[in-house]
């Protein structure tokens, strides 16, 4: 397996893989973890080392390790237990290799690039009526119903895409949003985000509306990129074991309070 040097001179697992010379690091990590599962280093039913240990051993970031474990979880190779870690569910055949979909981090990175420029173009074309509609959608995002909030979030971004008056941009951004449901890796991580009670942030969306209202392309671009950069941070939070455990404990506390109230 090819290796490359970091700026500090440390060797890292490189990207010389079947997918091409610029393959993502998390795929290399997933392959190495699968090799260890298959050779018994990590036995069936056993727990994988903690995320920080894998990160230190392979000299990669914890988000990279997270993506690798999610890829194995999607394929049923490991099971991630809330507040406990990743456990080996099965070994794979000699012919089986990790299958990789688009990850939520890759998707959001692409959205940051495309939707940032779409917002800049929309700033010069958007109508007052569309701005009013965007503001109304933000109210929907602020609602308590998670499903409706997600639908309003998507429509918010698609309305900005339509405001570019460019059909190719609309189709591109629509396809990126469709990946949230069709890519197993994306769907799994967004489900984890919901478990950790991560929701669209109203203030970030209003900052985009205000930037579009200014009709300044650079300001609109920056507002959208800031928003989607924050989305990446929210997804990182959602995959932290501590965050998921806190969300689980909060839900248990709520149920306990409700049980006490009806017994009084």
Beta strands, then each sheet from edge to edge (+ up, - down):
strand 1: 3-5
strand 2: 11-13
strand 3: 78-81
strand 4: 85-88
sheet 1: 1+ 2-
sheet 2: 3+ 4-
end
